């Protein structure tokens, strides 16, 4: 008798007992007739879906069994949610899916629609961290398979929902923009999630963005499926809250069904999918489910749930409900269903014993192999090929005045010209963000792009960074080349997990079967003469440098702005690289270096034939030698480059030869260049405009130590403080005076 927890034994006993009480009808329905009155689900379909439900249930039981002797590493299961098999049946196997971790029956049902797939083996391999698991290869237990168009997600909340909106955009708009979309033109993107997740900021952002797009006339064919079991770990969703919240979302068609009733779920899902496929608009399907066996294997439900609650959930077991449906329709006898139930259990147990013998990931190199593929030769070739392919269309796009024929450009102008050339080179590329279209960006960096390429490729988004990044990630999965802009570095922090948890993990957890190429342009860093305070002068990049595989480019000079951006774009196309292109706001419109009017901070824009020669590989620094270059090495980036060059010029006049190393890449750091240029002088001054704690300088010094550098080193860095408004900003930021003082202290040693 159920008391304090719904155990595997409880589920098994309830199933067997209920089947023993069922009686087949005198006249069975035809297999291809509705399984009951008023439904579109046939008896044959229900029979097939029951097999998917059984497979999912026994996989959950196997997860507990494997964990009991230390060979299983994941026990969050789908028990109670098996009605989602009907959602898979309502879709096509070519509809891209992002699945909630309780969508196991969906996975099994879709696999049944595709030849040469084995969902039982797939899932079991994930549970035991087998290196032969088909999507993540032992790196995580996820639902994913490229042959099933199931894209792996790792979120335990709703951080994949913004990506789903981007997927819908790619499905609907991608071909018109020249992207190679792998899904049919009438495909529907689906994402599933739990009831507790609807309260998360990413879910709110995604649902709001989908509705905003629909209201704006932008078609987004996405089905949001909320699998509502009424409880998130131990926190109950208030009665009626989920329905009230979801049904009130503007621009989203809402429908609901009993997710434990296979026929009701199928009917509701079929209607929703048909509506989306016809109208190309977003919809929500709200399924009422139950959670059986707790949140995961270690969950002691007795601490927060009563026996009566557990008994009510057990009574709604979807496996039992489908068995009743089949028997009542005469599609199977209780004895036949029990035999199928036991056979499914034995099959799962047998395969589990087989996958236990499979190898695990063997070493660190194997673990990180798919993390961030780097093929620098191909990237360099892509840059050169882009220049070769650039044709007469450039003249028309640039309005008859090519940038290489214009006077030298500032950083902002150089980035603008490079974006224009990128849009010509790659028709699948698009620019989006806040104020990037009509306004041309806060600092004019995207000025003219909308006029050159139209509103379909350069468009403003709603003011939500999570949605901007998620939109780009989904579009990248769909074969497009997103170039989203985050208006200020400080604005990025509210959406960082879209880069850390979503963007950076895609290749890693899919063994590079899926990728989401993207170049995120971010206006940032400080030195705007105190304007705007910390929300417009942000010097915190530590959270970005901590993301495995993420590339961070930081150009200081106009020619590097063009070269580094082309590299990031080519790497996205070739390797699926996700890059953050960090643009120093204070240098956007700077034209002079040492004196007003000297024009030493502008650069000639290279003609297409020169792009290959001007290419800068990821992780290569730039070095300026002043004087003999034998006394001091200054390592810096961003605004620090201009300040350091000014200081180095003063030192050179005093007979002190300096090397100024512009890192250009904050991740990965140009370690070889750092070691070489530091060893050349034996004195290193790191000029770090980010903060002393968690700043870029820490990584540079660590690279010197790890590289066996023999010499002296010190750094000047900004204070561990937010940047205040007005003149007070100068008190916490690196200055030319502090650089001079640091250099002199090293030279005295």
N, C-alpha and C positions, 0 to 999 in steps of 0.2 A: 504494500500500500504506500502510495506517494506520501512523503512527510516533509522533509526539509530540502530536497533537491530533486530535480528531474534527472534521473540517471539513465545510462544506456539500458539497464535492466528494466526500468519503468517503461521506456519507449517500446522495447521488445515485447514485454508482457501485455501492454495495452494493445498493441497491434494484433498479437495472437488472440487475445481474448475477444476483441471486437470482431475479428474475422470469424471466429467460432460461432458468433451469434447472428451472422448474416445468412439470408436465404435467397437464392437466385429466383428470378421471376419465372412464371410459367411460359411466357413468350418473350424471348430475348429480342432486342433491337438489332437491326442490321448494322454491321461494323461501320459502314459509311453513312449511316443515318446519325442525326444528332444523338449524343449520348444521354440526353434527357430533353424534355420539352423546353422550348424557348432559348436554346443555345445553338451556336454555330460549331461547337466542338463536337467532332464525330467520335464514335466509339473507338475507331482505329487510332485516331490521334490521341485520345485519352490513354489508350493502352501503351502507345509509344512513350508518351510523356511520363507515365507511371514508372517505366524502366529508368528514365533519367532521374526521377525523384528517388527511386530505390538506390541508384548508384551514388547519388549525393549523400543520402542518409548513411549508407554504409561507409562512405569515405570519412564522414564525421566520426563514426564509431572507431574506424581504423586509426584516426588521428589520436584518439584517447588511448587506444591500445598501444600504439607505437611510443607514445609519450610515457607510458607506464614503465617501460624498461629502457628509457633514455635514448631511443632511436628516432623519436619524432620531435620536431621543433616548432610545431604550430598547431594550436587546438581551437582557434576561433572557427566555428562551424556554421553551417547553413540550416541546421535542424529547426524546423518551424517555418522556414522561408521557401520550402521546395515548390510552392506555387509559382515561383518565378520561371519555372520551366515553361509555363504557358506564355510568358512574355517572349521567350525565345521563339516559340512556335508562331507567334503573331508577326515576327520579323523575318527578314531574309538573312541567310548566312553572309551576305555581302554588305550588310548594314554594320558600320563600325560601332563597337561597344566598349564602354569603360565600366567595368563591373565592380560593384560593392563586394566586400569580402564575404557576404552571406548569399552570394548569387551562384552557389555551386550547381544547383539544378539547372539554371540557365546555361551554364557552361556545358554540362552533360547533354542537355537537349540540343544545343547548337552543334555540338560535335556529331550528334546522330544525323545531322543534315549534311555533313561533309564526309566524303569517302576518306579512308585511310587515316582516321584519327582515333585515338584511344584516350578518352578523357579520364578513365580510372587510373591508367598508368601515369598520365600527365600530372594529375593532382597528387598522387602518392609520391612521385619523384620530388615534387615540391615540398611535401611534408617531411621527407627524410633528407632534404638538402642534397639531392643527387646532382652531380655535375651534368648528367644527361637529361635533366628536365628541359623541356623544349623551349621555354621562353626566357627564364631568368638563369637557368643553368646552375641552380643551387645557391644563388645569391639572395633569394627571398622566395617565400611562398606567395605566388600571385596567380590570378586567373588571367591567362593570356596565351595567345597562339596566333601567329601571322596567317595561317591557313583558315582560321576561324574568324578573322577580322576582329579579334578580341585584343584590345590594346591594354597592356598591363598597367595597373596603378598600384601605388603602395600606400596611399593615404588611408588612415583609419577614420578620417572625417570626410569632408567634402571638398578637399583641395583640388580634386580632379574636375569639378563641375565647371569652373571657368574655361578649362581646356575644351570641354564638351561644346561650349558655345562657339569656340573657334573652329572646332570640327564641323559644326553645322555650317558655319560661314564658308569653310573650304569646300564642302560638298556642293553648296549652292553657287558659289561665286568663282571657285578656283579655275574652272575651265575657261571662263570668260577672261581671266587674267593670265592665261597661258600656262597654268600649272598642270603637271601630270597627276591628275587625281586617280587613285586606284579604285575608287568606288563608283557604282553606277550614278548617273545624273539624278535619279530619283531616290537615292539612298536616304535613310534616316539615321542620324546619330543617336545613340542611346547611352544614358548614364544612370546607374542605380546607386542608391545611398540610403542611410538609415534615418529614422525620425529624429534622433538626437542631433544629427548633422545639420538639419535645416536651420538651426540657430547659429551655426558657425558663420563667421564673416565671409568665408569664401562661397558658401552656399547662397547667402543673401546677395553677394555680389553677382554671382552667376545668374540667379533667377531674375534679379533686377536688370542685368544687362540683356538677357534674352528678351524680356518684356520691353525694355527701352529700344532695342533693335526693331522689334516687331512694330512698336508704336511709330518708329521712324521710317517704316517701310522696308527695312532690311530683312530679307527672308532668312530665317535660321531654323532648319528642319531638325529639331532636337526633341527627343522624348526623355523627360526627367521622371524616373521611377523611384518613388519613395517607398521603401519597404519598412513599414511602420509596425514594429513589435511593441511599441509603447514604453520602451525603456532603453536608456543609453547607459550601459554598464549597470550602475545601481540607481541612476537618476531617472525618475519617471517623467514622461512627457505629460503635462497637464491634460486632463480629459478635454478633448475637442480642440486642443491647441493646434495640432498639426493640420487638421482639416481647415480650420479657420485661417491659419497662416498661408497655406498653399492655395486655397481657393480664392484668396483675396489678391493674388499676384496679378497686376495688370499686364495685359498682353500675352498671358499664358492660359491656354484652355485647360480646364481642370476636370478630371474624372476620377472616380474612386470605385474600388471593388474589394470584396473579401478575398484577400490573398491566400487564404487557406482552401478556397473553393476553386478547383482547377478550371471548371467551366466558366464561372463568373470572371475569373482573371483573364481567361482567353478572350472572352467576349469584349471586355473592357479594353484590353490591350489591342485587339484587332481593330476596334473602332478608332482608338487613338492613333494607331499607326497609319491606318488608311486616311484619316483626316490630315495628318502631317504630310504624308506622301502626296496628297492631292493639293494641299494649300501651301506647303513649304513653310510652315509656321510652327512655333514651339508649343509643347503641351506637357502637362503634368499628369502622371498616373499614380494615384495614391492607393497603395495596397495595404490592407490590414492583415498583419501576420502575427505570429507568436514566436517567442524565443525559447527553445527547448535546450536543456543541458547547460544553461547559464551562458555567460558571455564567452568564457573560454575554460580550459581545463582546470585552472586554479581558482575559479570563481566559486566562492561559498555563498550561494544565494540565500541561505538561511539567515544571513546577517541583515537582509533588507527586503525579503519577500516572504509572504505567508504561505502556508500549505494550501490554503484555498485558492490563492492566485496561481500557484503552480498547477493545481488540479484543473483549473479552468483552461489554462494554456494547453495542457495535455489533451483535454477533451477536443481541442480544435486541431490536433495534429494533422497536417495536410496529407501525409502519407495514408493515414487512416481514412480521411475524407475521400481521397481518390479511390481507395479500395472499395468503399461503400458505393461510390458512383459507378464503378465498373460492374460490381455485382448486381446492383439495382437495374442496370441496363442489360444484364445477361451477357456481358462481354467476357466474363471469366467467373469461375466458381471460387469460393473461398479457399478451397484446397489448392487450386492452380495459383492463386495469388500468393499463398503462403510458400508454395514451392519456389516461385520466382523470387520472393523475398529472401529465402534461404540461399538460393543459388547465387543471387547477387552478393550476399555476404561472403560466401565461399570464394567467389571470384575475386572480390576485393582483397580478402585475406591472402589468397595465393599470390596475387600480383604484388602485394605489400612485401611478402617474404622475398620475392624476386628483386625488387628495387633496393632492398636492404643491402644487397651484395654489390650495388653499383658504386663507382668511385665518387668521392667528394672532391671539391676543389682542392688542388694539391699545394698551391703556394700563392704568395702575394701577387706574383706576376699574372697568374691565371685569373685571380679574383678581379684585378683591375683592367684586364685586357680590353673589355668592351666599354670601359668608362668614358674615355674621350679619345677616339681614334685620331691619330695625327699622321697625315701623309703630306709633308711639306713640299715634296717635289711636285705632287699633283696640284697642290694649292698654287704653287708658283706658276705652273703651266696654265692653270685656269685664269690667273690674272693676266698672263701674257696673251692667252687666247681671246680674252675679253677685249684686249686692245686691238688684236688683229681683226676681230669681228666687227668692231665699231665702224659704222659706215656713214653714208650721207645723212642718215636719219638724225645724227647728232646735230648737224647744222640747223635743221628745222626745229628740233627740240630746244636748242639753245637760242632760238630766235635770230639765227644768222651770225651771232657773235660767239665763237668758241672760246672757252675759258683759257686755252693755251695761247690764244692770240691777244688776250686781254693783259692789262698791267698785272704785276704780281698781286696775289690774293692774300687776304687775312685767313686766319684759321676758320672762321665761320663761312667765308666765301668758298674756301677750299672744300669743306665738308659738303656744302650745298652742291658744288659742281660734281663731286664724287657721287653723291646720292643721285643726281640726275643721270650720270653715266651708268650707274648701277641699274636704274630703272629701264634704261635703254638696253643694257646687256642682258638682264634677266627679266623677262616679261612677267614672271611669277612673283616678282618683288612688289611689296606695297609698303607705304609709310602710314603709320597711324599714331594717334596720341592726342593729348590735350592741346588745342590751339595750333596744330601743325598745318592745317589746311588754309582757310581764308586768311588767317592772321599771319601765317608763315612762321610760327614759333615765337616764343617770347623774345628771342634775340635775333629773329630773322633768319635762322639757319635753314629753315625749310621754305623760305620765301620763293614763290613762283612755281613750286613743284605741282601744286594742284592745277594750275593753269596749263602746265606742260603735259600732265598725264591724266587729268580728270579726277572726278570725285570717287570713281571706283577703285583708284589705286592710292590716292592720298586723301585721307579723311580724318575728321575729328572723332574722338571717342567721348564717352561720358567720363566724368571726372572720378575715376576709380582705378588706381594703379593695379590692383589685383585683376580686375577685368581686362585691362590693357595687356598685361603679360599673359594671362590665361588665353585670351583671344589669339595672341600671337602663337602660343604653344600649340593650340589646336590647329591653326592654319598651317603651321610648319609640319605637323603630322600629315596634313593633307597634301603635301607636295609644294606648298608655297614658300616664299622667302620673306618672312615678316621683318620689318624694321620699325619696331615700336619706339616711341620716345617717352621717357619719364622726365617730366619738366624740370625737376630738381632732385638732386641726390637724396635729400632728406625725405622726399615723397616716396622714395623706393622702399623705405624701411617697413612701411605698412604692408608690403606685398612681397617681402623677401622669400617667403616659402615657395612662391611660384617658381623661383629660380633654384632654390636649394632642394625642396622636396619633390618638385614636379619636373622642371627642365633638366636638371643635372642627372636625374636618376633614370630617365627614359632609356637611353642607350645601355646603361649599366644593367637595368633589370629586364632588358629584352634581348641581351646579347647582340645588340646593334641591329636587331630586326626592325625596330622602330627608332625614329629619330625626330627631333623637333628643332630644326635649324632656326636660329634667330640671332639678330644683332640688335641689342637693346641700347639705344642711344640715351645717355644720361648727362644732363647738364649739371655740373657740380663743382666741388672744391670752393675755395674761399678767395680772399683778396679783391672783393668788390667794394673796397673802401667803406666797409661797415654797413653796406646797404642790406636791409632785409633781415638782419639777425641770423640766428642759427637755422631757420627754416629755408633760407636761400643761400647760406654759406655753410655747407656741411662738408667736413673733412674726414668722415668716418667711412672707411672702406674695408675694415677688418671682417665684417660679416660676409662680404663678397669673396675675399681672399680665402675664406674658410670653406668654400664650396668646392668639392672635388670636381675637377674637369672643367670648371668654368674659366673662360679666357677673359682677362681684363686688360683692355688697351687704354692707354692714357697719352694721347698726343699733346705735345706742347707747341709745336711749330706747324705752320700750314702745310708744308710738304709732307710731314709725317701724318698730319690729319688725313690727307688723301691716301697715302700709301697704306697706313694701318687699317683704314676703313675698307679699302679694297681687299686687304688680306682677310679681314674678319668675314666679309661677304663671301669671298671665294671659299674660305674654310667651312662656312655654313653650307654652301652648295656641295662641296666635295665630301666633307666629313660629317656633316650634320652638327657642326660646332655651335655651341651657344656662347655668345660673346657679350660682354658689357663694354660699350665704347664710352669711356668716361671723358667728357669734354670740359676742360677748364673754362668756366664762364669768363673769368677775368682776362683771358687771353683771346677770346673770340674776335674782338675788333682791335687788338693791339697791332700796331704797325712798326713800332720802333723798339730798339734794344737799349742802346746806350744814351742816346740824346734825341730830343724831339726832332722829327723829320729825317732821321737817318735811314729809315726804311729797312732796317735789318731784321725785322720780324714779319716780313711778308715773303712769299715765295711764288715763283713761277709755277703754273699748273702744267703738268706733263701732258704731252700729246699721247694718244692711245698707243702709238708705236713704242713709247718710252715706259709704259706701265710695267712691263716685265723687268726692265732694268731698275726701276724705282721700287720694286717690290721689297717689302720688309717681312721676313719670316716671323712667325710667332716665337717670342722668346729671344729676340735679338735686340741688343741695346744700340745706342748711338753715342759716339765718342767725339768730343771736340778737344783738341790739344792746343793749349795756349802757351806760348813760350816754348821752353824745352820739354815741358810735360813730365819732368823727372822728379819734382818735389812733392806733389800732392794730387791725390785722386778724390774728386768730389762725386758722390753718387746721389742722384736725385731724380725727380720726375715732375711733370705738371708745371705748376707755377714756380717750383723750385729750380727748374732749368733756367728760366730767364734770370732769376735772381743770382743763381750760381755763376752764370756766364758773366754777369756784370761784376761780381766779386772777383772771379778769376782774371778778368781783364785788368782790374786794379792790381792784383798780385803780380801779374805778368809785367806790368810797368815797373814794379819794384824788384824785378828779377826772379820771381818765384814762378816756375813752370807748373802748370796745372793740367789735369785731365778732367773734363766734365763728362760724366757718364749719365746720359739720359736713359733711364730704364725702358721707357716706352711701354713695356708690358709689366703689369703688376702681378699677373698670374698667367702663365708660369713666369717666374722671375728669370731674367737672362743670366743664369748662374755662371756659365763659362765666361761671359764677358765681364762679370763682376770680379771673378777671381783673377783673370788676366790683367785687367786694368788696375786692380788694387796691388797686385804683386809688382807691377811696373814701378811703383813709387815707394811702397812700404808704409805709406801714410794715407789713411782713408777717412774722409769726413762724409758721413751720411746726412744729407739734408732732406728731412722728412716733414712735409707740410701736414701730414696726418698726425695723429696724437702719439705721444710718447708710449702709451700703453695700447697695444693692439694695432699699432701703426705698421706701415710698410717697412720702416727701418729695422724693426725686429727681425723680419724675414731676411733682410740683406745681411745683418750681422750674423744671423744663424748660418746663412750660406757661406760666409767667410770662414766661420769656425769649422763647419763641416768640410769645407774645401781645403783645409790645412793652410790657410793664409798665415804667413809669418810677417808680422808688422804691427803697427799701432792703428787703432781705429777709435773714433768717437762719433757722436751724432748730435745734431741739433734737430729738435722736433717741436711741434706745437704742444702747448700745455694740455693736460687731460681736462678739457673743459668744452662746453658748448661755446659757440662763437657769439659774443654779445653784439648788440646793435651799436652802430656808430664808431667813434674813434677807439672805444674800449677794445674793439677786435684786435687792434695792433698789440695789445698786451699779451695775447694768448697764441699768436701765430708766429711762425718763423719769419725773421726779418733779415735783410742784407747785413745789418750790424751783427746779428747773432751768428751769421755765417762767417763773417770776417773774424769774429772773436774765436769761433771754433777752429778756423783754419790757423790762426796765429798760435793757439795753444798746441796744436799738433806740430807746427813747424819749430816750436821752441824745444820739442822733445828730442 
